[in-house]
Amino acid sequence: MKDLISIGTDIEDISRFKNKTIENSRVFLEKIYTQNELAYCFKTALPEQHLCARFCAKEAVIKALSDFKIDDVFYKDIEILNRNGGAPYVVLNKYPNLQIKVSISHCKTYATATVLAIRD
């Protein structure tokens, strides 16, 4: 029987993303994040926290998908957006038959994300 539910989690040190907010890191940022994600992160007071949290969420999605033997999803295929109330959600157009639930959290030094992937 194929798995119908999978989880993934990731935690990162926010300091790794502090220098990613300067212009010479534009290539890195554009490889990992969509334009919508970058616009959101850079309108905040501490973009490194939001960049890190979204990176964690993308890593958690990739880990969850590995249980389904899905290995053709890359960072920019995964978009982490926010609902009007602020709750994050995942856009994964490549696999519309999957439901992806995400929880993101951060403090001054670390960000973390946990993902629940559900296959129809």
Residue frames as qw, qx, qy, qz and C-alpha x, y, z in Angstrom:
[[0.000, 0.888, 0.460, 0.000, 0.00, 0.00, 0.00],
 [0.394, 0.476, -0.025, 0.786, 1.31, 3.45, -0.90],
 [0.245, -0.359, -0.464, 0.772, 1.73, 6.05, 1.81],
 [0.053, 0.781, 0.518, 0.344, -1.06, 8.61, 1.86],
 [0.275, -0.958, -0.003, -0.086, 0.46, 10.94, 4.47],
 [0.758, 0.130, -0.205, 0.606, 4.01, 12.12, 4.97],
 [0.294, -0.942, -0.077, 0.143, 5.72, 14.68, 7.19],
 [0.659, 0.361, -0.121, 0.649, 8.83, 16.79, 6.84],
 [0.369, -0.910, -0.122, 0.144, 10.53, 19.24, 9.15],
 [0.636, 0.387, -0.119, 0.657, 13.52, 21.56, 9.08],
 [0.386, -0.884, -0.111, 0.238, 15.27, 24.01, 11.39],
 [0.624, 0.475, -0.012, 0.620, 17.88, 26.58, 10.40],
 [0.420, -0.502, -0.200, 0.729, 20.00, 29.23, 12.06],
 [0.267, 0.915, 0.294, -0.063, 18.74, 32.64, 10.94],
 [0.263, -0.780, 0.327, 0.464, 22.27, 34.06, 10.95],
 [0.539, 0.029, 0.692, 0.480, 22.95, 32.00, 7.78],
 [0.298, 0.691, 0.576, 0.319, 20.44, 34.26, 6.01],
 [0.204, -0.832, -0.131, 0.499, 21.58, 37.61, 7.42],
 [0.212, -0.477, 0.466, 0.714, 24.09, 38.18, 4.63],
 [0.302, 0.336, 0.803, 0.390, 21.61, 36.94, 2.03],
 [0.113, 0.852, 0.464, -0.214, 19.78, 40.21, 2.32],
 [0.121, -0.708, 0.259, 0.646, 22.53, 42.20, 0.63],
 [0.600, 0.650, -0.146, -0.443, 22.71, 42.77, -3.12],
 [0.197, 0.534, -0.800, -0.189, 25.62, 40.38, -3.83],
 [0.310, 0.007, 0.931, -0.190, 23.41, 37.49, -2.78],
 [0.584, 0.356, -0.012, -0.730, 20.78, 38.22, -5.44],
 [0.497, 0.280, -0.757, -0.318, 21.77, 35.11, -7.45],
 [0.089, -0.027, -0.940, 0.328, 21.25, 32.88, -4.41],
 [0.349, 0.285, 0.482, -0.752, 17.93, 34.51, -3.59],
 [0.589, 0.385, -0.231, -0.672, 16.61, 34.18, -7.12],
 [0.381, 0.194, -0.893, -0.145, 17.53, 30.47, -7.23],
 [0.091, -0.147, -0.895, 0.411, 15.58, 29.70, -4.05],
 [0.161, 0.499, 0.559, -0.642, 12.67, 32.15, -3.84],
 [0.281, 0.643, 0.600, 0.383, 9.87, 33.34, -6.10],
 [0.121, 0.397, 0.044, 0.909, 9.34, 37.03, -6.73],
 [0.538, -0.643, -0.291, -0.461, 6.26, 36.96, -4.47],
 [0.803, -0.431, -0.293, 0.291, 8.31, 35.48, -1.62],
 [0.525, 0.072, -0.098, 0.842, 11.11, 38.01, -2.02],
 [0.126, -0.559, -0.175, -0.801, 8.66, 40.91, -2.11],
 [0.684, -0.633, -0.297, -0.206, 7.04, 39.69, 1.11],
 [0.793, -0.296, -0.232, 0.478, 10.32, 39.07, 2.95],
 [0.448, 0.137, -0.020, 0.883, 11.94, 42.37, 1.99],
 [0.222, -0.651, -0.203, -0.697, 8.98, 44.44, 3.09],
 [0.735, -0.605, -0.303, 0.036, 9.49, 43.21, 6.68],
 [0.239, -0.918, 0.299, -0.102, 11.80, 44.75, 9.29],
 [0.423, -0.517, 0.740, 0.079, 13.90, 41.55, 9.54],
 [0.746, 0.411, -0.315, -0.418, 13.87, 39.88, 6.12],
 [0.244, 0.407, -0.877, 0.075, 16.41, 37.25, 7.19],
 [0.415, -0.014, 0.768, -0.487, 13.87, 35.71, 9.59],
 [0.724, 0.417, 0.227, -0.500, 11.29, 35.35, 6.83],
 [0.534, 0.570, -0.585, -0.218, 13.78, 34.14, 4.24],
 [0.001, -0.319, 0.919, -0.231, 15.00, 31.51, 6.68],
 [0.553, 0.137, 0.636, -0.520, 11.49, 30.40, 7.64],
 [0.745, 0.503, -0.061, -0.434, 10.51, 30.00, 3.98],
 [0.363, 0.520, -0.771, -0.054, 13.69, 28.07, 3.28],
 [0.265, -0.144, 0.877, -0.374, 12.80, 25.73, 6.17],
 [0.691, 0.326, 0.371, -0.528, 9.32, 25.26, 4.73],
 [0.650, 0.568, -0.398, -0.311, 10.71, 24.43, 1.29],
 [0.148, 0.410, -0.890, 0.135, 13.14, 21.92, 2.82],
 [0.451, 0.024, 0.747, -0.488, 10.31, 20.36, 4.84],
 [0.751, 0.439, 0.043, -0.491, 8.19, 20.01, 1.69],
 [0.509, 0.542, -0.655, -0.135, 11.06, 18.29, -0.15],
 [0.081, -0.264, 0.909, -0.312, 11.57, 15.91, 2.79],
 [0.616, 0.192, 0.541, -0.540, 7.86, 15.07, 2.95],
 [0.720, 0.520, -0.182, -0.422, 7.70, 14.44, -0.79],
 [0.181, 0.502, -0.844, -0.049, 10.61, 12.01, -0.61],
 [0.451, -0.003, 0.826, -0.339, 8.33, 9.48, 1.12],
 [0.704, 0.532, 0.296, -0.365, 6.17, 9.59, -2.00],
 [0.696, 0.009, 0.499, 0.516, 9.29, 8.98, -4.14],
 [0.335, 0.908, 0.206, 0.148, 8.94, 12.47, -5.62],
 [0.628, -0.437, 0.126, 0.632, 12.38, 13.88, -6.37],
 [0.401, 0.382, 0.395, 0.733, 11.74, 16.36, -9.17],
 [0.167, -0.929, -0.296, -0.145, 10.59, 19.30, -7.03],
 [0.549, 0.162, -0.197, 0.796, 13.06, 22.12, -6.52],
 [0.191, -0.367, -0.430, 0.802, 13.02, 25.22, -4.32],
 [0.185, 0.184, -0.141, -0.955, 11.38, 27.56, -6.82],
 [0.358, -0.244, -0.791, -0.431, 8.69, 24.94, -7.57],
 [0.401, -0.552, -0.676, 0.278, 7.52, 25.47, -3.98],
 [0.020, 0.512, 0.005, 0.859, 6.02, 28.82, -3.09],
 [0.329, -0.439, -0.687, 0.477, 5.29, 29.81, 0.51],
 [0.084, -0.492, -0.210, -0.841, 2.64, 32.53, 0.70],
 [0.002, -0.164, -0.681, 0.713, 0.44, 33.98, 3.42],
 [0.067, -0.653, -0.723, -0.215, -3.32, 34.10, 3.70],
 [0.080, -0.758, -0.121, -0.636, -5.00, 37.41, 4.58],
 [0.670, -0.725, -0.034, -0.159, -4.85, 36.55, 8.29],
 [0.098, -0.800, 0.588, -0.064, -1.13, 35.79, 8.04],
 [0.835, -0.170, 0.521, -0.042, -1.22, 31.97, 8.06],
 [0.033, 0.521, -0.704, -0.482, 1.31, 30.47, 5.63],
 [0.868, 0.261, 0.365, -0.213, 0.34, 28.08, 2.87],
 [0.409, -0.317, 0.702, 0.490, 2.16, 26.14, 0.17],
 [0.680, 0.602, -0.041, -0.417, 1.65, 26.44, -3.57],
 [0.391, -0.313, 0.814, 0.294, 2.94, 23.37, -5.43],
 [0.629, 0.479, -0.085, -0.607, 1.52, 23.52, -8.95],
 [0.272, 0.421, -0.833, -0.236, 3.60, 20.59, -10.17],
 [0.217, -0.128, -0.964, 0.087, 1.58, 18.10, -8.06],
 [0.409, -0.279, -0.045, -0.868, -2.03, 19.30, -7.78],
 [0.766, -0.268, -0.538, -0.229, -3.10, 15.92, -6.32],
 [0.553, -0.118, -0.583, 0.583, -1.19, 16.68, -3.11],
 [0.323, -0.895, -0.163, -0.263, -2.42, 18.72, -0.17],
 [0.576, 0.175, -0.414, 0.683, 0.41, 20.41, 1.68],
 [0.434, -0.868, -0.208, -0.123, -0.13, 21.84, 5.16],
 [0.567, 0.337, -0.333, 0.674, 2.63, 23.95, 6.69],
 [0.475, -0.861, -0.170, 0.068, 3.46, 25.46, 10.05],
 [0.544, 0.491, -0.207, 0.648, 6.29, 28.00, 10.32],
 [0.502, -0.849, -0.144, 0.082, 7.84, 29.56, 13.40],
 [0.604, 0.415, -0.249, 0.633, 10.87, 31.66, 14.23],
 [0.481, -0.809, -0.158, 0.298, 12.56, 33.47, 17.09],
 [0.005, -0.928, 0.283, 0.244, 15.61, 35.74, 17.03],
 [0.218, -0.591, 0.741, 0.231, 18.05, 32.93, 16.24],
 [0.226, -0.004, 0.949, 0.220, 16.22, 30.00, 14.63],
 [0.622, 0.194, -0.123, -0.748, 13.41, 29.30, 12.21],
 [0.268, -0.026, 0.963, -0.008, 11.57, 26.03, 11.78],
 [0.616, 0.170, -0.217, -0.738, 8.87, 24.56, 9.61],
 [0.378, 0.019, 0.920, -0.099, 6.85, 21.36, 9.65],
 [0.474, 0.223, -0.425, -0.738, 4.90, 20.06, 6.68],
 [0.576, 0.138, 0.775, -0.221, 2.17, 17.48, 6.34],
 [0.296, 0.282, -0.600, -0.688, 1.73, 16.16, 2.79],
 [0.613, 0.205, 0.667, -0.371, -1.46, 14.29, 1.93],
 [0.060, 0.144, -0.768, -0.621, -1.88, 12.32, -1.28],
 [0.675, 0.139, 0.093, -0.719, -5.42, 12.00, -2.66]]
